[in-house]
Amino acid sequence: MKNLKTLIFLVLFGTSYMVFGQIKDQFEIDLNNVITMSEKNSLDAFKAKHLYQSSILEFKNFQVENLPILNMDLNPLVYNSSIVERYDANLNRDVFRTVETLNSYLGLSVSQNITATGGNVFLRSNINRLQNSGAISNIAYNNNIIQLGFNQSLFSYNSLKWNKKTAPLVYEKAKIEFIEARESIHIKAVNFFFDLASAQLNYEISDNNYENAYQLYEIGKERFKIATINQEELLNLELNLLNAEVAQKRAINSLKDSQFSFNTFLGNEVHLDYKLVIPEMILKTEMDFSLALKQAQENNSEMLDMKLKELNSLKEFDRIKRQGRFNPTFSGIIGLNKNAENYSDSYLNPLTQKQFSLRVTIPIIDWGTANRRTQVVANRNKIVIAENKQAIQDFKQKIMTQIAEFNLQSELVEKALRSKDIAIKAHELVLERFKYGNIDIVKLNASRTAKDRAINDYLNSLNDYWNNYYTLQKLTLIDLKTNQKLSIVMDKKLDLNNLR
């Protein structure tokens, strides 16, 4: 009796250790937690954050184009010692002379681009010191005390004006693409979540089927002994057991692969054993097509991309059209200048410096090259406009299809849930009838197959629902729970310390 109690204790202790050890190693996690983790730790989140940061820097570079630029030009030391050819007025002939000079230069300038005209104005000051050594030694200063100037082309291509139109749209598109990338991460998280959920479910089903197959085979052997079933039915039970064992081993391998992929997606360096909590609750609502289409046209990056394509096409047309055309260019400088043998004298009684130039490029014969280039770009512009019209129609169709899928999916989930419950209950009844010999093996196998399929169909319907949910959010950038715009995460709110 004492030995029996000891054996029972050891069995219970071993079983408890196995059960609680397994629970300790597993981590329960639901879909919301997976989505939150994917936003922070996944490789896709890392790439999206850095792409958005790059767009911010590019937009700041554009903004700098409209601000004054301060430059310093410093050349502190230029030494030259050489023999050069010089004209000697006393001898009235060229002679070779040894020269040794030390030259220093310092300049400071402020320039400002003019967006409206494409020109620029500048204010600058510079001084040059020249020291001669050798037979004749002297020091001289050339001081451009102040110079105010401008450069302006009348009919040339103005990139500043076009950048002012396109750069804000490019930045806005980058912000929207960042939000869309987050929704894409959500979709990916849903797929990895349900892939693992399916693997876990199939493992549980295979494990349960194996246990049932083993019990039925043992029952079958006893019933064969008393001739209530024939040898063919017993062999079918044995075959079911072998198939269940193979299916169980395959399910284990599939579960390991899914766990590995799941951990890799979440950026886990140590792979954890997750037990997924399936989201039974869904959002029972229908999306209005007109509202969704309106929000998509206002928010989606595809619409901005179409607008940018048209602007860039017009930009290229303007650039090509102005090439090889009549193009006068004006430039001018006015300032004060003085040279002297010492630094302080270079500021005394400076001379007024004036400089103005007009350069004109006039194409005379180009054999029609400019006109043909312009016509090619004009034709491309027409193609872009036509493609955009078609793209808008395709986009509307995509929105309509996605809304129809989403509105239908909640009903499909409910029906799949009902089908699953019915199939499980039906299989339990068939299993009981088989144990009492009231039904044959063929109907038992069919019932088990129907039950397994119904369970997987329900899980797949949930997967489809959440895929449609986040896909529709990505297209409209509307929170389907609140019907409000998804918040745009600005660059100052990004946690750069979490970027890997």
C-alpha positions in Angstrom: 0.0 0.0 0.0 2.8 2.3 0.9 4.5 1.6 -2.5 1.3 2.3 -4.3 0.9 5.7 -2.6 4.5 6.5 -3.5 3.9 5.5 -7.1 0.8 7.7 -7.3 2.7 10.6 -5.8 5.5 10.3 -8.3 3.1 10.1 -11.3 1.2 13.1 -10.1 4.4 15.1 -9.4 5.8 14.2 -12.8 2.6 15.1 -14.5 2.4 18.4 -12.6 6.0 19.2 -13.4 5.4 18.6 -17.1 2.2 20.7 -17.2 3.4 23.6 -15.2 6.9 23.5 -16.8 5.2 23.9 -20.2 3.0 26.7 -19.0 6.0 28.5 -17.5 7.9 28.3 -20.8 4.9 29.6 -22.8 3.9 33.2 -23.2 0.3 34.1 -23.9 -0.1 36.9 -26.4 -3.1 38.3 -28.3 -3.3 40.0 -31.7 -3.2 43.6 -30.3 0.0 42.9 -28.5 1.6 41.3 -31.6 0.7 44.4 -33.6 2.2 46.7 -30.9 5.4 44.7 -30.8 5.6 44.7 -34.6 5.4 48.5 -34.7 8.4 48.8 -32.5 10.7 45.8 -33.2 10.1 44.5 -36.7 12.5 45.1 -39.6 9.7 46.6 -41.6 9.1 49.2 -38.8 12.8 50.0 -38.7 12.9 50.6 -42.5 9.7 52.7 -42.4 11.1 55.0 -39.7 14.4 55.6 -41.4 12.7 56.2 -44.8 10.5 58.8 -43.1 13.5 60.4 -41.4 15.3 60.6 -44.8 12.2 62.4 -46.3 12.3 64.9 -43.4 15.9 65.7 -44.1 15.3 66.1 -47.9 12.4 68.5 -47.2 14.6 70.5 -44.8 17.1 70.8 -47.6 14.4 72.2 -49.9 13.5 74.7 -47.2 17.1 75.8 -47.0 17.0 76.8 -50.7 14.8 79.7 -49.8 17.1 81.0 -47.0 20.2 83.2 -47.2 23.4 81.3 -47.4 26.6 82.6 -45.7 30.0 81.4 -47.1 33.6 82.0 -46.2 36.3 81.5 -48.8 39.7 81.3 -47.2 43.0 80.7 -49.0 45.6 81.6 -46.3 48.8 80.6 -48.1 49.8 80.4 -51.8 53.6 80.4 -52.2 55.2 80.6 -55.6 59.0 80.6 -56.5 59.7 80.2 -60.2 61.5 81.6 -63.3 59.0 83.3 -65.6 59.2 85.3 -68.9 58.8 89.0 -68.5 59.1 92.1 -70.8 61.9 94.5 -69.9 60.9 98.0 -71.0 64.5 99.3 -70.6 65.9 96.6 -72.8 62.8 96.5 -75.0 62.8 92.7 -75.0 61.5 89.6 -73.1 63.7 88.3 -70.3 63.6 85.6 -67.8 63.1 86.7 -64.2 63.0 84.9 -60.9 59.8 85.6 -59.0 58.9 84.7 -55.4 55.4 85.6 -54.2 53.3 84.9 -51.1 49.6 85.3 -51.7 46.7 85.2 -49.1 43.0 85.6 -49.7 39.9 86.0 -47.5 36.3 86.4 -48.7 32.9 86.5 -47.0 29.6 86.4 -49.0 25.8 86.2 -48.4 23.6 84.9 -51.2 19.8 84.6 -51.6 17.9 82.7 -54.2 14.8 84.3 -55.7 12.2 81.6 -56.2 9.8 83.7 -58.3 12.4 84.5 -61.0 15.0 81.8 -60.5 17.8 84.4 -60.1 19.9 85.2 -57.1 21.4 88.3 -55.3 24.6 88.4 -53.3 26.6 90.6 -51.0 30.3 90.0 -50.6 33.5 91.4 -49.4 37.1 90.1 -49.9 40.7 91.1 -49.5 43.8 89.8 -51.3 47.4 90.3 -49.9 50.3 89.8 -52.3 54.0 89.8 -51.1 56.9 89.9 -53.6 60.3 88.8 -52.5 63.6 88.8 -54.4 65.4 91.7 -56.1 62.3 94.0 -55.6 60.3 93.3 -52.4 57.0 94.9 -51.7 53.5 94.1 -50.2 50.2 95.1 -51.8 46.6 94.8 -50.8 43.6 94.6 -53.1 40.4 95.2 -51.1 36.9 94.7 -52.5 35.3 96.4 -49.5 31.8 95.6 -50.4 30.1 94.3 -53.5 26.4 94.0 -54.3 25.4 91.9 -57.3 22.8 89.8 -59.0 22.4 87.1 -61.7 19.2 86.7 -63.6 18.1 84.8 -66.7 14.9 85.9 -68.3 13.5 82.9 -70.1 15.5 79.9 -68.7 14.1 77.0 -66.8 13.3 77.9 -63.1 13.9 74.8 -61.0 13.2 76.8 -57.8 9.7 77.6 -58.8 8.9 74.0 -59.7 10.5 72.6 -56.5 8.3 74.9 -54.5 5.3 73.1 -56.1 6.6 69.5 -55.9 8.7 69.4 -52.7 5.8 69.9 -50.2 3.8 67.2 -52.0 6.8 64.8 -51.9 7.0 65.4 -48.1 3.3 65.0 -47.6 3.4 61.8 -49.6 6.3 60.5 -47.4 4.2 61.1 -44.3 1.2 59.3 -45.7 3.5 56.4 -46.9 4.8 56.2 -43.3 1.3 55.7 -42.0 0.5 53.2 -44.8 3.7 51.3 -44.0 2.5 51.0 -40.4 -0.8 49.5 -41.7 1.2 47.2 -43.9 3.1 46.1 -40.8 -0.3 45.4 -39.2 -1.3 43.3 -42.1 1.9 41.4 -41.9 1.5 40.9 -38.2 -2.0 39.5 -38.8 -0.7 37.0 -41.3 2.2 35.8 -39.1 -0.2 35.7 -36.1 -2.8 33.5 -37.9 -0.1 31.4 -39.6 1.2 30.5 -36.1 -2.4 30.1 -34.8 -3.2 27.7 -37.7 0.0 25.7 -36.9 -0.9 25.5 -33.2 -4.5 24.6 -34.0 -3.4 21.9 -36.5 -1.1 20.5 -33.9 -3.9 20.4 -31.3 -6.2 18.7 -33.9 -3.5 16.2 -34.9 -2.8 15.5 -31.2 -6.5 15.0 -30.5 -7.0 12.9 -33.6 -4.1 10.7 -32.6 -5.5 10.1 -29.2 -8.9 9.3 -30.6 -7.4 7.0 -33.3 -5.4 5.2 -30.6 -8.4 4.7 -28.4 -10.6 3.6 -31.3 -8.0 1.1 -32.5 -7.8 -0.4 -29.0 -11.6 -0.6 -28.9 -11.5 -2.1 -32.3 -9.2 -4.8 -31.3 -11.5 -5.8 -28.4 -14.5 -5.7 -30.7 -12.7 -7.8 -33.3 -12.1 -10.5 -30.7 -15.8 -10.7 -30.1 -16.6 -10.5 -33.8 -18.6 -7.3 -33.7 -16.3 -5.8 -36.5 -14.5 -7.6 -39.3 -10.8 -7.6 -40.1 -11.2 -4.9 -42.9 -12.7 -2.5 -40.4 -9.9 -3.2 -37.9 -7.3 -2.6 -40.6 -8.9 0.7 -41.4 -8.7 1.7 -37.7 -5.0 0.8 -37.7 -4.4 2.8 -40.9 -6.2 5.7 -39.3 -3.8 5.4 -36.3 -0.7 5.4 -38.6 -2.0 8.4 -40.6 -2.8 10.3 -37.3 0.8 9.6 -36.1 2.3 10.9 -39.3 0.0 14.0 -39.3 1.0 14.7 -35.7 4.7 14.7 -36.5 4.2 16.9 -39.5 2.1 19.3 -37.4 5.0 19.5 -34.9 7.5 20.4 -37.6 5.1 23.0 -39.1 4.6 24.5 -35.6 8.3 24.8 -35.1 8.7 26.6 -38.4 5.8 29.0 -37.7 7.2 29.8 -34.2 10.6 30.6 -35.7 9.1 32.8 -38.4 6.9 34.5 -35.9 9.8 35.3 -33.5 12.0 36.5 -36.4 9.2 38.9 -37.6 8.9 40.4 -34.1 12.7 40.9 -33.9 13.2 38.5 -30.9 16.8 37.6 -30.6 15.8 34.7 -28.2 13.0 32.7 -29.7 10.1 32.4 -27.3 7.3 29.8 -27.2 4.1 31.8 -27.7 0.6 30.6 -27.0 -1.8 32.7 -29.1 -5.1 34.1 -27.8 -7.5 34.1 -30.8 -9.5 37.3 -31.1 -13.1 36.1 -31.0 -14.6 39.6 -31.1 -14.8 41.5 -34.4 -16.1 44.9 -35.3 -19.7 44.5 -36.4 -20.0 47.5 -38.7 -20.4 48.3 -42.3 -18.3 50.9 -44.2 -20.1 53.4 -46.4 -18.6 53.3 -50.0 -19.0 57.0 -50.7 -17.4 58.0 -47.4 -14.5 55.5 -47.8 -13.9 56.6 -51.4 -13.9 60.3 -50.3 -11.4 59.6 -47.5 -9.2 57.5 -49.8 -9.0 60.2 -52.4 -8.1 62.7 -49.8 -5.6 60.6 -47.8 -4.2 57.8 -49.9 -0.6 58.2 -51.3 -1.6 56.8 -54.7 -3.7 60.0 -55.3 -0.8 62.2 -54.4 1.5 60.1 -56.5 -0.8 60.8 -59.5 -0.7 64.5 -58.9 3.1 64.4 -58.6 3.4 62.5 -61.8 1.5 65.2 -63.6 3.5 68.0 -62.0 6.8 66.3 -62.8 5.7 65.8 -66.4 4.8 69.5 -66.7 8.1 70.3 -65.1 10.1 68.2 -67.6 8.0 69.8 -70.4 8.9 73.3 -69.2 12.6 72.4 -68.9 12.8 70.9 -72.5 10.7 73.7 -74.0 13.2 76.4 -72.6 16.3 74.6 -73.9 17.7 76.0 -77.1 15.5 79.1 -77.0 16.3 82.8 -77.0 17.7 83.4 -73.6 19.1 86.7 -72.4 21.0 86.6 -69.1 21.8 89.7 -67.0 24.4 90.1 -64.2 25.7 93.1 -62.4 27.9 94.2 -59.6 28.3 97.5 -57.8 30.7 98.1 -54.9 33.8 99.8 -53.5 37.4 98.8 -54.3 40.9 100.0 -53.3 44.4 98.7 -53.5 47.3 99.9 -51.4 50.6 99.0 -49.9 49.3 98.6 -46.4 46.1 97.2 -45.0 44.7 100.3 -43.3 45.2 102.4 -46.5 43.1 99.9 -48.5 40.0 101.4 -46.8 40.8 105.1 -47.5 39.1 106.8 -50.4 37.9 103.7 -52.2 36.9 103.7 -55.8 33.4 103.0 -57.0 33.3 99.6 -58.8 30.6 99.0 -61.4 30.1 96.0 -63.6 27.2 95.0 -65.8 26.8 92.3 -68.5 24.2 91.0 -70.8 24.7 87.7 -72.5 22.2 86.5 -75.1 21.9 83.0 -76.6 20.1 82.9 -79.9 19.6 79.6 -81.7 19.7 80.1 -85.4 19.6 76.6 -87.0 18.9 73.5 -84.9 17.2 71.5 -87.7 14.0 71.3 -85.7 15.7 69.5 -82.7 14.1 71.7 -80.0 10.6 71.4 -81.5 10.9 67.6 -81.7 12.1 67.3 -78.1 9.2 69.5 -77.0 6.7 67.4 -78.9 8.1 64.1 -77.4 7.7 65.5 -73.9 4.2 66.8 -74.7 3.2 63.4 -75.9 4.5 61.8 -72.7 2.5 64.4 -70.7 -0.7 63.3 -72.5 0.2 59.6 -71.7 0.6 60.5 -68.0 -2.8 62.2 -67.9 -4.4 59.3 -69.6 -2.7 56.8 -67.2 -3.8 58.8 -64.2 -7.4 58.8 -65.4 -7.3 55.0 -65.7 -5.5 54.7 -62.4 -8.3 56.6 -60.6 -10.9 54.3 -62.0 -8.8 51.3 -61.0 -8.4 52.8 -57.5 -12.2 53.3 -57.2 -12.8 49.7 -58.2 -10.2 48.5 -55.6 -11.9 50.5 -52.9 -15.3 49.2 -53.8 -14.1 45.6 -53.9 -12.3 46.0 -50.5 -15.4 47.6 -48.9 -17.6 44.8 -50.2 -15.2 42.2 -48.8 -15.0 43.9 -45.5 -18.8 44.3 -45.1 -19.3 40.7 -46.0 -16.6 39.3 -43.8 -18.2 39.8 -40.4 -21.2 37.7 -41.6 -18.8 35.0 -42.9 -17.1 34.9 -39.5 -20.3 34.4 -37.7 -21.4 31.6 -40.1 -18.0 30.0 -39.8 -18.2 30.1 -36.0 -21.6 28.5 -36.1 -20.4 25.8 -38.6 -17.5 25.1 -36.4 -19.7 24.5 -33.3 -22.1 22.3 -35.3 -19.2 20.2 -36.8 -17.6 19.7 -33.4 -20.9 18.7 -31.8 -21.8 16.4 -34.7 -18.4 14.7 -34.5 -18.8 14.1 -30.8 -22.1 12.4 -31.5 -20.7 10.3 -34.4 -17.7 9.3 -32.2 -20.0 8.1 -29.4 -22.2 6.1 -31.9 -19.1 4.5 -33.4 -17.9 3.4 -29.9 -21.2 1.6 -29.4 -21.1 0.1 -32.9 -23.9 2.1 -34.4 -21.9 3.6 -37.2 -19.2 2.5 -39.6 -15.6 3.7 -40.0 -16.3 5.6 -43.3 -18.8 7.9 -41.6 -16.5 8.4 -38.7 -13.7 9.5 -41.0 -16.0 11.8 -42.9 -17.2 13.4 -39.6 -13.6 13.9 -38.4 -12.6 15.5 -41.7 -15.6 17.8 -41.6 -14.9 18.8 -38.1 -11.2 19.6 -38.8 -12.2 21.6 -41.9 -14.8 23.6 -40.1 -12.3 24.6 -37.3 -9.7 25.7 -39.9 -12.3 27.5 -41.9 -13.3 29.5 -38.9 -9.7 30.5 -38.2 -9.2 31.4 -41.8 -12.3 33.6 -41.7 -10.9 35.5 -38.8 -7.6 35.9 -40.7 -9.5 37.2 -43.7 -11.5 39.6 -41.6 -8.5 41.2 -39.9 -6.6 41.3 -43.2 -9.5 43.2 -44.8 -9.8 45.4 -41.7 -6.2 46.7 -41.9 -6.1 46.8 -45.7 -9.2 49.1 -45.7 -7.5 51.2 -43.0 -4.4 51.4 -45.2 -6.5 52.5 -48.3 -8.6 55.1 -46.5 -6.2 56.0 -43.6 -9.3 56.1 -41.4 -9.6 54.4 -38.0 -12.5 52.0 -38.6 -13.4 52.0 -34.9 -13.7 55.8 -34.6 -14.1 56.9 -38.2 -11.4 59.5 -37.7 -8.2 60.1 -39.6 -5.2 58.0 -38.4 -2.8 60.3 -36.6 0.4 61.2 -38.5 3.5 60.4 -36.5 5.7 63.5 -37.0 9.5 63.3 -37.0 9.9 64.9 -33.6 7.7 62.2 -32.0 9.8 59.3 -33.4 11.8 57.6 -30.7 15.2 57.5 -32.3 16.6 55.5 -29.4 14.5 52.5 -30.4 15.8 52.5 -34.0 18.1 49.5 -34.4 
